[in-house]
Amino acid sequence: MGEYGPDLESVTVAFDEETIEALDEKAFADHRDNREAAIRDCLDEWLKRRADRADGTESADGADTEPPE
């Protein structure tokens, strides 16, 4: 088990068109147009916020239940 949950080799995720557009914008702006890097970055941010919330260091109002765009 890893720091944020079970160690997985791969995960399949389905995104709606709006999320894909937001990821592409982030990929272009921050990752030299690399969508996979943008997805990893967003997932890492989301996992860290979940861990912080579980530790009681962030509000548990439900605002961070969805991955960032």
CYANA upper distance limits for C-alpha pairs under 8 A (distance plus 0.5 A):
  1 MET  CA      5 GLY  CA      6.18
  1 MET  CA      6 PRO  CA      4.81
  1 MET  CA      7 ASP  CA      5.97
  2 GLY  CA      6 PRO  CA      5.96
  2 GLY  CA      7 ASP  CA      5.93
  4 TYR  CA     47 LEU  CA      7.28
  4 TYR  CA     51 ALA  CA      7.37
 15 PHE  CA     19 THR  CA      6.39
 15 PHE  CA     20 ILE  CA      6.68
 16 ASP  CA     20 ILE  CA      6.84
 17 GLU  CA     21 GLU  CA      6.72
 18 GLU  CA     22 ALA  CA      6.83
 19 THR  CA     23 LEU  CA      6.61
 19 THR  CA     69 GLU  CA      6.84
 20 ILE  CA     24 ASP  CA      6.57
 21 GLU  CA     25 GLU  CA      6.72
 22 ALA  CA     26 LYS  CA      6.78
 22 ALA  CA     69 GLU  CA      6.10
 23 LEU  CA     27 ALA  CA      6.44
 23 LEU  CA     35 ARG  CA      6.98
 23 LEU  CA     38 ALA  CA      6.71
 23 LEU  CA     39 ILE  CA      7.27
 23 LEU  CA     69 GLU  CA      6.68
 24 ASP  CA     28 PHE  CA      6.56
 24 ASP  CA     33 ASP  CA      7.60
 24 ASP  CA     34 ASN  CA      8.50
 24 ASP  CA     35 ARG  CA      6.42
 24 ASP  CA     38 ALA  CA      8.23
 25 GLU  CA     29 ALA  CA      6.61
 26 LYS  CA     30 ASP  CA      6.15
 26 LYS  CA     31 HIS  CA      7.68
 26 LYS  CA     35 ARG  CA      8.44
 26 LYS  CA     38 ALA  CA      6.62
 26 LYS  CA     69 GLU  CA      8.46
 27 ALA  CA     31 HIS  CA      5.24
 27 ALA  CA     32 ARG  CA      6.78
 27 ALA  CA     33 ASP  CA      5.08
 27 ALA  CA     34 ASN  CA      5.66
 27 ALA  CA     35 ARG  CA      5.53
 27 ALA  CA     36 GLU  CA      8.48
 27 ALA  CA     37 ALA  CA      7.52
 27 ALA  CA     38 ALA  CA      5.49
 28 PHE  CA     32 ARG  CA      5.85
 28 PHE  CA     33 ASP  CA      4.47
 28 PHE  CA     34 ASN  CA      7.47
 28 PHE  CA     35 ARG  CA      8.47
 29 ALA  CA     33 ASP  CA      7.75
 30 ASP  CA     38 ALA  CA      8.02
 31 HIS  CA     35 ARG  CA      8.09
 31 HIS  CA     37 ALA  CA      6.86
 31 HIS  CA     38 ALA  CA      6.91
 34 ASN  CA     38 ALA  CA      7.01
 35 ARG  CA     39 ILE  CA      6.72
 36 GLU  CA     40 ARG  CA      6.71
 37 ALA  CA     41 ASP  CA      6.58
 38 ALA  CA     42 CYS  CA      6.66
 39 ILE  CA     43 LEU  CA      6.54
 40 ARG  CA     44 ASP  CA      6.51
 41 ASP  CA     45 GLU  CA      6.78
 42 CYS  CA     46 TRP  CA      6.69
 42 CYS  CA     67 PRO  CA      7.13
 42 CYS  CA     68 PRO  CA      6.20
 42 CYS  CA     69 GLU  CA      7.42
 43 LEU  CA     47 LEU  CA      6.58
 43 LEU  CA     67 PRO  CA      6.87
 43 LEU  CA     68 PRO  CA      8.06
 44 ASP  CA     48 LYS  CA      6.65
 45 GLU  CA     49 ARG  CA      6.77
 45 GLU  CA     67 PRO  CA      8.49
 45 GLU  CA     68 PRO  CA      8.04
 46 TRP  CA     50 ARG  CA      6.74
 46 TRP  CA     64 ASP  CA      7.81
 46 TRP  CA     66 GLU  CA      8.12
 46 TRP  CA     67 PRO  CA      5.77
 46 TRP  CA     68 PRO  CA      6.95
 47 LEU  CA     51 ALA  CA      6.67
 48 LYS  CA     52 ASP  CA      6.62
 49 ARG  CA     53 ARG  CA      6.58
 49 ARG  CA     58 GLU  CA      7.95
 49 ARG  CA     64 ASP  CA      7.55
 50 ARG  CA     54 ALA  CA      6.63
 50 ARG  CA     64 ASP  CA      7.74
 50 ARG  CA     65 THR  CA      8.40
 51 ALA  CA     55 ASP  CA      6.71
 52 ASP  CA     56 GLY  CA      6.78
 52 ASP  CA     57 THR  CA      5.70
 52 ASP  CA     58 GLU  CA      6.16
 53 ARG  CA     57 THR  CA      6.09
 53 ARG  CA     58 GLU  CA      5.01
 53 ARG  CA     59 SER  CA      6.73
 53 ARG  CA     60 ALA  CA      6.47
 54 ALA  CA     58 GLU  CA      8.45
 56 GLY  CA     60 ALA  CA      8.42
